[in-house]
Structures are given as C-alpha cells and as structure tokens.
Amino acid sequence: MSAVIDHPSHDHAHDTPHGWRRWLFATNHKDIGTMYLIFSFVMLIEGGILALMLRAELFQPGLQLFAPEFFNQLTTMHGLIMVFGAIMPAFVGFANWLIPMQIGASDMAFARMNNFSFWLLPPAAIMLTLSFFVPGGATAAGWTLYAPLSIQMGPGMDLAIFAMHIMGASSIMGSINIIVTILNMRAPGMTLMKMPMFSWTWLITAYLLIAVMPVLAGAITMILTDRHFGTSFFNAAGGGDPVMYQHIFWFFGHPEVYIMILPAFGIVSHIIPTFARKPLFGYSSMVYATSSIAILSFIVWAHHMFTTGMPVTGQLFFMYATMLIAVPTGVKVFNWLATMWKGSMSFEIPMLFSVGFIFVFTMGGFTGLILAVAPIDIQLQDTYYVVAHFHYVLVAGSLFALFAATYYWLPKMTGRMPSETLGKWHFWSSIITFNITFFPMHFLGLAGMPRRYADYAAQFTDFHAIATIGAFGFGLSQLFFLAVVWRAASGKGEQASANPWAEGYDQGLEWQLPSPAPHHSYETPPLVK
C-alpha cells in the first residue's frame, strides 16, 4: 500500500492546550492513547505486586505471611486488576494512538467521548484498590466472582461491582468510538480489505466488547440485587441457581479472552512482515480467521464448566466447538510462519518479542486444546495446570505483544529509537523467568495441586519454590522495560527517521508521518493508491 501525503506548511501548534489542561481536557487521540498506556502500566505494577505477594506466600508449605482469607483477596484483585486495569486499557491505548494514523483519519470520531471514556478508569481503579481497606477487605470470590461466595462477601464486593460497571462503560464507549472511526473516517482509496491488520483486529474486538460487556453488567447487577434487594437469582435457598451465574459470566468471559488476544494478533501481523521484509502471507485469510475466532468465541463458554454436572451431549458440543476454534488460530500461526519463511529476517527487539509471542502463545494454545477435552478437564479443573495455561496465553500472549508494540511504535511516539541493549536484556530476562515461573505449574496441576490455595502438601514444595524465584525475576525484568521507555520519552537515544525499522520497505500510513508524529496527523486526508 503506498500513499501520497500532503503536509501543509501551516502549523497548528497554537491549538494545543498546555500544562495540566492538555491532559485533563485532552481530545487529541495521541494524548489520550498516552494516558491509557501510562494508566495500564501503573495497574500492571499494582497487579504484579499482588502476584509477588501471592508467590511469596507459596514459596513454602504452611502459612507464612497471610491468612487464607487475605490470600484469596490478593488472588481475586490480582486477576481483576490485570484483566480490566492492565491488559484491556493497554490495547485501547494503542488503538487510540495508531488507528487514526493507520487509516489516515485526523482523529477519533468522538474526541470528547474519548476523553470521558479514559477518565472513567482512574476512579474505578482507585475504588478497586481502596476496597482492601473497607471492613472485611476486598472481595475474595475469585476474579470470576462466582455466586454464592460473591453474595456472602463484605462491602469490598460492592466496590468491585461498581468499579467493574464503570470500566465496562468505558470499554463500550471506547468500542463505539473505534467502530465509527474505522467505518467512517478511512482515507480515500482505503477499502476495508486494504486496512492494516491492527485496525482490522480492533474493529472485530470492538464489536465483541459491545456484545459482551452488557452481559457482565447484567451478571454483576444480579449479584448486587441478590446482596441488597432480596432477589434470589443465584441463591438456591430462594429458588435461584448458582450455576446460572457461571453460564452468564462465561458467556461474557470467553469472548473476553479473545478481546485480550485479537489486538495482539494484529500487532504481531505488523511486526513480522516488517522484519521479514515481506508482505504478510495470506492477508485476507487472516481477516477471515480473526472474524471466525470472534464468532466461534460465543459458542464455547461452557468449556469452563465441565465439572458443573452438565449432560454428556453438552460436554461433547462444547468440547468439539472449543477444538474447532483452534483451526482459525492455527491458520494465523501458519500465516506468520509463512511470512517469515525465506524472508530476509533481522531480530530487533520488536521481532524478538513477536517470535517469543508465537512460541509461547502456541504452547498456551496447546494446553488449552488439552483442557478442551472434557474427561481430561474434569481431572485438571481448577488446578495449577489451568493457571499455567491461561498465563501462557495472557502474559506471554497479550503482554509480550504489548511489549513488542511499545518497542515497535516507540520511535513514532517519541522520535527516539529504543535502546537495543536494554531491550534485549528485557526480552531474554522476561522470556526465561516467565518460563521458570509458569512451566512448573503444569506439573503441579497434573499432580493435583488446586488453584487459589494458600497452603499445600509437602510434595509440591520444589515446583512452588522454583515458580516463586522465577516470578520475582520476571517482576524485576520489567525495570529494563521502564528504563527503555523512560529513556526514549525523555529525549535520549538515537533520533528516529520517519520509517526507522525497514528503510525502503513500505509498511503503512503511520510510517509516512515524521517521527515523533505531529500533534495533528492528517489535516488533509492522504490518498491511498
């Protein structure tokens, strides 16, 4: 795809608000994207600290540091903060930064709504964090907030419900904005099938979010009315059914898993062609595969519920539907491998993280396929095998892709190249310590170690000790990342050209803008040829 871009000589710098007003009243998509990214990194640190507290408790058998009740609060809050506070807002941050630049739009469609959808997040995050300090502490019902536990929790549960409502409203507004921007504001000549993969994956993700966030809102509202208004949706004593909560929750929860990975697929689909210096293999099949994953994600929810006593026909349906979703996912992996095949590859930091992503995400996919088999899942349900599986998908999937995206687009955001040395330290220390942390958990799960237990039998000690050492290593590795971003943001490092990664290889519209990208990207829409 090539583009003719008109760079008007007049400067719009006088339009730019300065000081704190620039951020509080931000309507520029780049500023809002930056705020999302900073917010999500702060939440990543908070969620990571909670995880290290968990691992410290699990270093040895017996109760070392925390009462089991507080341990369960840590487990629950770690999950909620990482999913709703770190991973999802980080992808929205990249969507805000990149989608208008990739499709040749001047900004997002609804600039003020964009500002509002960001500023809903900090109060929600503060509310979640403060729930630790109310009587009875934070909710300890697991990040899934299963009834009847969630109906019996203290006031921390109400704060969590309110915070999740606000975060869900933010997600819905952000999604509407992304859909309208992509469908209405593409540059002349850019048909949908010429659109960059990241914009495609976000278009599909935004539809998923609009479909499932209201389902989550319904589920947690029913918990709220069961708690305070005498309803019995999930209370068996009043004629309700706690398993119904699981059905409603996972009808949200399974598409949510793909909401956290589809934008990552888009990111990797940009980086691999750049460093293989070849166009993406099978672009249209990638688009169709992404759409198929999104559609299939609605018919697999009950594979999280094989042990709830569903009839064998139900088990078979959800087992086969889950296996079917591996097909479009496999298509994407083979497309990436085919893109690399016979390419003139170089391994800068974004490419390292992308190749690492493919390797570790595929491992997480295979353990997911194993858990899809109902008779095996019945044995492994709620063991550390499941913990290992979804951390391979979410940490090594979503998070590694986010790291790759940061290194890849950092020159466009800051005008400076990331430090190769620090970035490589970050990659190698992260991928090694990640595997030291989570690989032993497969063996713990196969041996029968349950999730969310603060104490355990002596035979599990060695693997837990290894996992804890790895976890602290993984947490400390992120200091390299902080150093790289801080260095580039403060104007140190090599000056970046407009297209710094693969000179002469034309990757898309955003690389035709100068680095750092100007405050207003396209006052005149580019013409895509």
C-alpha positions as CSV (number, residue, x, y, z in Angstrom):
1,M,0.0,0.0,0.0
2,S,1.5,3.4,-0.9
3,A,0.2,6.8,-0.1
4,V,0.5,10.3,-1.2
5,I,0.5,12.5,1.8
6,D,0.1,16.3,1.7
7,H,2.0,18.0,4.5
8,P,0.5,21.5,4.8
9,S,3.1,24.2,5.8
10,H,0.9,25.9,8.3
11,D,1.4,25.0,11.9
12,H,-1.4,24.2,14.3
13,A,0.7,24.2,17.5
14,H,-1.3,27.2,18.8
15,D,-4.3,24.9,19.1
16,T,-2.5,22.7,21.5
17,P,-3.6,23.2,25.2
18,H,-0.6,23.3,27.5
19,G,0.2,22.1,31.1
20,W,-2.4,20.1,33.0
21,R,-5.3,21.2,30.8
22,R,-3.6,19.3,27.9
23,W,-4.2,16.1,29.8
24,L,-7.4,16.7,31.7
25,F,-9.3,18.1,28.7
26,A,-7.4,16.0,26.1
27,T,-9.2,15.4,22.9
28,N,-6.2,14.5,20.8
29,H,-6.1,10.8,20.1
30,K,-2.3,10.6,20.8
31,D,-2.6,12.3,24.2
32,I,-5.5,10.0,25.2
33,G,-3.6,7.0,23.9
34,T,-0.6,8.0,26.0
35,M,-2.8,8.4,29.1
36,Y,-4.2,4.9,28.6
37,L,-0.7,3.4,28.2
38,I,0.6,5.1,31.4
39,F,-2.6,4.1,33.4
40,S,-2.3,0.5,32.2
41,F,1.4,0.3,33.2
42,V,0.7,1.6,36.7
43,M,-2.0,-1.0,37.0
44,L,0.4,-3.7,35.7
45,I,2.8,-2.7,38.5
46,E,0.0,-2.9,41.1
47,G,-1.3,-6.3,39.8
48,G,2.3,-7.5,39.7
49,I,3.0,-6.6,43.3
50,L,-0.2,-8.5,44.4
51,A,1.1,-11.5,42.3
52,L,4.5,-11.4,44.0
53,M,2.8,-11.3,47.4
54,L,0.9,-14.5,46.4
55,R,4.1,-16.1,45.2
56,A,5.9,-15.1,48.4
57,E,3.2,-16.9,50.5
58,L,3.5,-20.0,48.2
59,F,7.3,-20.2,48.5
60,Q,7.0,-22.9,51.2
61,P,4.1,-25.0,52.5
62,G,2.3,-23.8,55.6
63,L,1.0,-20.2,56.2
64,Q,4.0,-17.8,56.1
65,L,2.7,-14.3,55.6
66,F,-1.1,-14.0,55.1
67,A,-4.3,-15.5,56.4
68,P,-6.1,-17.6,53.8
69,E,-8.9,-15.0,53.6
70,F,-6.4,-12.3,52.6
71,F,-4.6,-14.6,50.2
72,N,-8.0,-15.1,48.4
73,Q,-8.4,-11.3,48.3
74,L,-5.0,-11.0,46.7
75,T,-5.8,-13.7,44.1
76,T,-9.1,-12.0,43.2
77,M,-7.8,-8.5,43.0
78,H,-4.7,-9.6,41.0
79,G,-7.0,-11.1,38.4
80,L,-9.4,-8.1,38.2
81,I,-6.6,-5.5,38.1
82,M,-4.6,-7.3,35.4
83,V,-7.6,-8.0,33.1
84,F,-9.6,-4.8,33.5
85,G,-6.8,-2.4,34.5
86,A,-3.7,-3.5,32.7
87,I,-4.3,-5.6,29.5
88,M,-7.5,-4.1,28.2
89,P,-6.6,-0.4,28.7
90,A,-3.2,-1.0,27.2
91,F,-4.7,-2.3,23.9
92,V,-7.1,0.6,23.9
93,G,-4.1,2.9,24.3
94,F,-2.5,1.5,21.2
95,A,-5.9,1.7,19.4
96,N,-6.1,5.4,20.2
97,W,-2.6,6.1,19.1
98,L,-2.5,4.0,15.9
99,I,-5.9,3.6,14.3
100,P,-6.3,7.2,13.2
101,M,-2.7,7.2,11.8
102,Q,-3.2,3.8,10.1
103,I,-6.4,4.7,8.3
104,G,-5.5,8.3,7.5
105,A,-8.0,9.9,9.8
106,S,-7.5,13.2,11.5
107,D,-8.5,11.9,15.0
108,M,-11.0,9.6,16.6
109,A,-14.7,10.1,15.6
110,F,-15.9,11.3,19.1
111,A,-13.0,13.2,20.6
112,R,-14.8,14.3,23.8
113,M,-16.3,10.9,24.4
114,N,-12.8,9.5,24.0
115,N,-11.6,11.8,26.8
116,F,-14.6,10.7,29.0
117,S,-14.0,7.0,28.4
118,F,-10.4,7.4,29.7
119,W,-11.3,9.5,32.7
120,L,-13.8,6.9,33.9
121,L,-10.9,4.5,34.5
122,P,-8.8,6.1,37.3
123,P,-11.7,6.5,39.7
124,A,-12.7,2.8,39.1
125,A,-9.1,1.8,39.7
126,I,-8.9,3.8,42.9
127,M,-12.2,2.3,44.0
128,L,-10.9,-1.3,43.4
129,T,-7.7,-0.5,45.3
130,L,-9.5,1.1,48.2
131,S,-11.7,-2.0,48.6
132,F,-8.7,-3.6,50.5
133,F,-9.3,-1.0,53.3
134,V,-13.0,-1.4,53.9
135,P,-14.3,-3.6,56.8
136,G,-13.8,-7.3,55.7
137,G,-11.4,-6.3,53.0
138,A,-11.6,-6.7,49.2
139,T,-13.7,-9.3,47.5
140,A,-12.3,-12.8,47.8
141,A,-14.6,-14.6,45.4
142,G,-12.0,-15.1,42.6
143,W,-11.8,-12.8,39.6
144,T,-14.9,-14.7,38.2
145,L,-16.9,-13.5,41.3
146,Y,-18.8,-16.8,41.5
147,A,-22.0,-17.0,43.5
148,P,-22.7,-17.9,46.3
149,L,-19.3,-16.6,47.5
150,S,-19.8,-13.2,45.9
151,I,-23.3,-12.9,47.6
152,Q,-21.7,-13.5,51.0
153,M,-18.7,-11.1,50.8
154,G,-18.4,-7.8,52.7
155,P,-18.7,-4.2,51.3
156,G,-15.5,-4.7,49.3
157,M,-17.6,-6.7,46.9
158,D,-19.9,-3.7,46.2
159,L,-16.9,-1.5,45.4
160,A,-15.6,-4.2,43.0
161,I,-19.1,-4.4,41.3
162,F,-19.3,-0.6,41.0
163,A,-15.7,-0.3,39.6
164,M,-16.4,-3.0,37.0
165,H,-19.6,-1.3,35.9
166,I,-17.6,1.9,35.3
167,M,-14.8,0.1,33.5
168,G,-17.4,-1.7,31.4
169,A,-19.0,1.7,30.4
170,S,-15.5,3.0,29.5
171,S,-15.0,-0.1,27.2
172,I,-18.3,0.3,25.5
173,M,-17.7,4.0,24.7
174,G,-14.2,3.2,23.5
175,S,-15.5,0.5,21.2
176,I,-18.2,2.7,19.7
177,N,-15.6,5.3,19.0
178,I,-13.3,2.8,17.3
179,I,-16.1,1.3,15.2
180,V,-17.3,4.7,14.0
181,T,-13.8,5.9,13.3
182,I,-12.9,2.8,11.2
183,L,-16.1,2.6,9.3
184,N,-16.5,6.4,8.5
185,M,-13.1,8.0,8.5
186,R,-10.8,5.9,6.4
187,A,-8.7,7.8,3.8
188,P,-9.9,7.9,0.2
189,G,-8.9,4.7,-1.5
190,M,-8.6,2.7,1.6
191,T,-11.1,-0.1,1.3
192,L,-11.7,-2.4,4.3
193,M,-9.6,-5.1,2.6
194,K,-6.7,-2.7,2.3
195,M,-6.9,-1.8,6.0
196,P,-3.9,-2.6,8.3
197,M,-4.3,-5.8,10.4
198,F,-4.2,-4.0,13.7
199,S,-7.1,-1.8,12.7
200,W,-9.0,-5.0,11.5
201,T,-8.4,-6.9,14.7
202,W,-9.6,-3.9,16.7
203,L,-12.7,-3.5,14.6
204,I,-13.6,-7.1,15.4
205,T,-12.6,-6.7,19.1
206,A,-14.8,-3.6,19.4
207,Y,-17.8,-5.5,18.2
208,L,-17.0,-8.3,20.7
209,L,-16.8,-5.7,23.5
210,I,-20.1,-4.1,22.7
211,A,-21.7,-7.6,22.6
212,V,-20.4,-8.9,25.9
213,M,-19.8,-6.0,28.3
214,P,-23.5,-5.6,28.9
215,V,-23.7,-9.4,29.8
216,L,-21.1,-8.9,32.5
217,A,-23.0,-5.8,33.7
218,G,-26.2,-7.9,33.9
219,A,-24.4,-10.7,35.9
220,I,-22.9,-8.4,38.5
221,T,-26.1,-6.4,38.8
222,M,-27.9,-9.6,39.7
223,I,-25.3,-10.3,42.3
224,L,-25.9,-6.7,43.6
225,T,-29.7,-7.2,43.9
226,D,-29.1,-10.7,45.5
227,R,-26.9,-9.0,48.1
228,H,-29.1,-6.0,48.9
229,F,-32.6,-6.2,47.4
230,G,-33.8,-9.6,48.4
231,T,-33.8,-11.2,45.0
232,S,-32.7,-14.8,44.6
233,F,-31.2,-15.1,41.2
234,F,-28.2,-17.2,42.4
235,N,-29.4,-18.2,45.9
236,A,-30.6,-21.8,45.9
237,A,-32.5,-21.3,49.2
238,G,-34.7,-18.8,47.4
239,G,-35.2,-20.9,44.3
240,G,-32.2,-19.4,42.4
241,D,-29.3,-21.3,40.8
242,P,-25.6,-20.5,41.4
243,V,-24.7,-22.4,38.2
244,M,-26.8,-19.9,36.2
245,Y,-24.3,-17.2,37.3
246,Q,-21.5,-19.3,35.7
247,H,-23.4,-19.5,32.4
248,I,-23.9,-15.8,32.3
249,F,-20.4,-14.9,33.4
250,W,-18.7,-17.2,30.9
251,F,-20.9,-16.0,28.1
252,F,-19.0,-12.8,28.7
253,G,-15.8,-14.4,29.9
254,H,-14.9,-16.5,26.9
255,P,-15.2,-13.7,24.3
256,E,-13.3,-11.6,26.8
257,V,-10.4,-13.9,26.4
258,Y,-10.3,-13.1,22.7
259,I,-10.8,-9.4,23.4
260,M,-7.5,-9.7,25.2
261,I,-5.7,-11.5,22.4
262,L,-7.1,-10.4,19.0
263,P,-5.4,-6.9,19.1
264,A,-2.1,-8.8,19.9
265,F,-2.6,-10.8,16.7
266,G,-2.9,-7.5,14.9
267,I,0.3,-6.2,16.4
268,V,2.3,-9.3,15.5
269,S,0.9,-9.2,12.0
270,H,2.5,-5.8,11.6
271,I,5.9,-6.6,13.1
272,I,6.7,-9.9,11.5
273,P,6.3,-8.7,7.8
274,T,8.5,-5.6,8.7
275,F,11.4,-7.6,10.0
276,A,11.0,-10.4,7.5
277,R,10.8,-7.7,4.8
278,K,8.0,-9.5,3.0
279,P,4.2,-8.7,2.8
280,L,2.0,-10.6,5.3
281,F,1.3,-14.0,3.9
282,G,-2.5,-14.6,3.3
283,Y,-3.8,-11.2,4.4
284,S,-7.4,-12.0,3.6
285,S,-7.3,-15.4,5.3
286,M,-6.0,-13.5,8.4
287,V,-9.0,-11.3,8.3
288,Y,-11.4,-14.2,7.9
289,A,-9.6,-16.2,10.6
290,T,-10.0,-13.3,13.1
291,S,-13.7,-13.0,12.3
292,S,-14.2,-16.7,12.7
293,I,-12.5,-16.7,16.1
294,A,-14.8,-13.9,17.2
295,I,-17.9,-15.7,16.0
296,L,-16.9,-19.1,17.5
297,S,-16.0,-17.4,20.8
298,F,-19.7,-17.1,21.6
299,I,-20.4,-20.9,21.4
300,V,-17.7,-22.3,23.7
301,W,-18.4,-20.6,27.0
302,A,-19.4,-23.8,29.0
303,H,-15.9,-25.4,28.5
304,H,-15.2,-23.5,31.7
305,M,-18.0,-25.5,33.4
306,F,-17.3,-29.2,32.6
307,T,-17.5,-30.1,36.3
308,T,-20.9,-28.5,36.9
309,G,-22.8,-31.6,36.0
310,M,-23.8,-30.8,32.5
311,P,-25.2,-33.7,30.4
312,V,-22.7,-35.6,28.2
313,T,-24.2,-34.1,25.0
314,G,-23.5,-30.7,26.3
315,Q,-19.9,-31.7,27.2
316,L,-19.5,-33.1,23.6
317,F,-20.8,-30.0,22.0
318,F,-18.6,-27.6,23.9
319,M,-15.6,-29.9,23.6
320,Y,-15.9,-30.0,19.8
321,A,-16.7,-26.3,19.5
322,T,-13.6,-25.5,21.5
323,M,-11.4,-27.7,19.3
324,L,-12.9,-26.0,16.2
325,I,-11.6,-22.6,17.4
326,A,-8.1,-24.0,17.2
327,V,-8.4,-24.1,13.4
328,P,-8.6,-20.3,12.6
329,T,-6.0,-19.8,15.4
330,G,-3.7,-22.3,13.7
331,V,-4.3,-20.5,10.4
332,K,-2.9,-17.3,11.9
333,V,0.2,-19.1,13.3
334,F,1.0,-20.7,10.0
335,N,0.5,-17.4,8.2
336,W,3.1,-15.8,10.5
337,L,5.5,-18.7,9.9
338,A,4.9,-18.5,6.1
339,T,5.6,-14.7,6.3
340,M,9.0,-15.4,8.0
341,W,9.8,-18.3,5.6
342,K,12.6,-17.2,3.2
343,G,12.3,-13.6,4.4
344,S,15.5,-11.6,5.0
345,M,14.9,-11.5,8.7
346,S,16.6,-9.4,11.3
347,F,16.0,-9.7,15.0
348,E,15.5,-6.2,16.5
349,I,13.6,-6.1,19.9
350,P,10.0,-5.9,18.4
351,M,10.8,-9.0,16.3
352,L,12.3,-10.9,19.3
353,F,9.1,-10.2,21.3
354,S,6.9,-11.3,18.3
355,V,8.8,-14.5,17.7
356,G,8.7,-15.1,21.5
357,F,5.0,-14.4,21.4
358,I,4.3,-17.0,18.7
359,F,6.4,-19.7,20.5
360,V,4.8,-19.2,23.9
361,F,1.3,-18.3,22.8
362,T,1.3,-21.6,20.7
363,M,2.3,-23.5,23.9
364,G,-0.6,-21.9,25.7
365,G,-2.9,-22.8,22.8
366,F,-1.9,-26.5,23.0
367,T,-2.5,-26.7,26.8
368,G,-5.9,-25.1,26.0
369,L,-6.6,-27.8,23.5
370,I,-5.8,-30.4,26.2
371,L,-8.2,-28.7,28.6
372,A,-10.9,-28.7,25.9
373,V,-11.1,-32.5,26.2
374,A,-13.9,-32.9,28.8
375,P,-12.6,-36.1,30.5
376,I,-9.1,-34.6,30.9
377,D,-10.5,-31.2,32.0
378,I,-12.6,-32.9,34.7
379,Q,-9.3,-34.1,36.3
380,L,-7.5,-30.8,35.7
381,Q,-10.3,-28.3,36.6
382,D,-9.2,-25.6,39.0
383,T,-5.7,-27.0,39.3
384,Y,-2.4,-25.2,38.6
385,Y,-2.5,-26.7,35.1
386,V,-5.2,-24.1,34.3
387,V,-3.2,-21.3,35.9
388,A,-0.2,-22.3,33.7
389,H,-2.4,-22.4,30.6
390,F,-4.0,-19.0,30.8
391,H,-0.8,-17.3,31.9
392,Y,0.9,-18.6,28.9
393,V,-1.9,-17.1,26.8
394,L,-2.2,-13.8,28.7
395,V,1.3,-13.0,29.9
396,A,3.2,-14.4,27.0
397,G,0.4,-13.7,24.6
398,S,-1.1,-10.3,25.4
399,L,1.7,-8.8,27.5
400,F,4.6,-9.8,25.2
401,A,2.6,-8.4,22.2
402,L,2.1,-5.2,24.1
403,F,5.9,-5.0,24.8
404,A,6.6,-5.7,21.1
405,A,4.1,-2.9,20.1
406,T,5.8,-0.5,22.5
407,Y,9.2,-1.1,21.1
408,Y,8.0,-1.1,17.5
409,W,6.0,2.2,17.7
410,L,8.1,4.0,20.3
411,P,10.1,5.8,17.6
412,K,6.8,7.1,16.2
413,M,5.6,8.2,19.6
414,T,8.8,9.7,21.0
415,G,11.0,10.4,18.0
416,R,13.8,8.3,19.6
417,M,14.9,4.7,19.0
418,P,14.6,2.3,21.9
419,S,17.9,1.1,23.4
420,E,18.8,-2.2,21.7
421,T,20.9,-3.4,24.7
422,L,18.3,-2.7,27.4
423,G,15.5,-4.1,25.2
424,K,17.4,-7.3,24.6
425,W,18.1,-7.7,28.3
426,H,14.3,-7.1,28.8
427,F,13.4,-9.7,26.3
428,W,15.7,-12.5,27.4
429,S,15.3,-12.0,31.1
430,S,11.5,-11.9,30.6
431,I,11.1,-15.0,28.5
432,I,13.5,-17.1,30.6
433,T,12.0,-16.0,34.0
434,F,8.4,-16.3,32.6
435,N,9.0,-20.0,31.7
436,I,10.7,-20.6,35.1
437,T,7.6,-19.2,36.7
438,F,4.8,-20.9,34.8
439,F,6.2,-24.0,33.2
440,P,6.5,-25.9,36.6
441,M,2.8,-25.1,37.2
442,H,1.8,-27.6,34.5
443,F,3.4,-30.3,36.6
444,L,1.8,-29.0,39.8
445,G,-1.6,-29.2,38.2
446,L,-1.0,-32.7,36.8
447,A,0.0,-33.8,40.3
448,G,-3.3,-32.4,41.7
449,M,-2.4,-29.0,43.2
450,P,-5.6,-26.9,43.4
451,R,-5.7,-23.2,42.4
452,R,-6.3,-20.5,45.0
453,Y,-4.9,-22.5,47.9
454,A,-2.7,-20.6,50.4
455,D,-1.3,-23.8,51.8
456,Y,-0.3,-27.1,50.2
457,A,1.1,-30.6,50.8
458,A,4.9,-31.0,51.1
459,Q,5.3,-32.9,47.8
460,F,4.5,-29.7,45.9
461,T,7.3,-27.6,47.6
462,D,10.0,-27.7,45.0
463,F,8.0,-26.6,42.0
464,H,6.4,-23.8,44.1
465,A,9.8,-22.6,45.2
466,I,11.1,-22.6,41.6
467,A,7.9,-20.7,40.4
468,T,8.3,-18.1,43.2
469,I,12.0,-17.4,42.3
470,G,11.0,-17.1,38.6
471,A,8.2,-14.7,39.5
472,F,10.4,-12.3,41.3
473,G,12.9,-12.5,38.4
474,F,10.1,-11.7,36.0
475,G,8.9,-8.8,38.0
476,L,12.4,-7.3,38.3
477,S,12.9,-7.8,34.5
478,Q,10.2,-5.1,33.9
479,L,12.7,-2.5,35.2
480,F,14.5,-2.8,31.9
481,F,11.3,-2.0,30.1
482,L,10.7,1.0,32.3
483,A,14.3,2.2,31.6
484,V,13.9,1.9,27.8
485,V,10.6,3.8,27.7
486,W,11.8,6.5,30.2
487,R,15.0,7.0,28.1
488,A,13.1,7.4,24.8
489,A,10.4,9.6,26.4
490,S,13.0,11.9,27.9
491,G,14.6,12.5,24.5
492,K,17.7,10.4,24.9
493,G,18.9,7.9,22.3
494,E,19.3,7.9,18.6
495,Q,17.0,10.2,16.6
496,A,14.4,8.1,14.7
497,S,13.6,8.6,11.0
498,A,10.1,8.6,9.6
499,N,10.4,4.8,8.8
500,P,13.2,3.6,11.1
501,W,12.7,-0.2,11.1
502,A,12.9,-1.3,7.5
503,E,14.1,1.5,5.2
504,G,12.5,1.1,1.8
505,Y,10.0,-1.5,3.0
506,D,6.6,0.3,2.9
507,Q,4.6,-0.9,5.9
508,G,1.7,1.5,6.1
509,L,0.5,5.1,6.5
510,E,1.8,5.8,10.0
511,W,5.4,5.3,8.8
512,Q,4.9,8.1,6.3
513,L,4.5,10.7,9.1
514,P,7.6,12.2,10.6
515,S,8.9,10.8,14.0
516,P,7.7,11.9,16.5
517,A,4.2,12.0,14.9
518,P,2.9,15.6,14.8
519,H,0.1,16.7,17.2
520,H,-2.4,16.8,14.3
521,S,-1.6,13.9,11.9
522,Y,-3.7,14.4,8.7
523,E,-5.2,17.8,8.2
524,T,-5.7,16.7,4.6
525,P,-6.6,13.0,4.2
526,P,-3.9,11.0,2.4
527,L,-4.8,9.3,-0.9
528,V,-4.2,5.6,-0.8
529,K,-3.2,4.1,-4.1
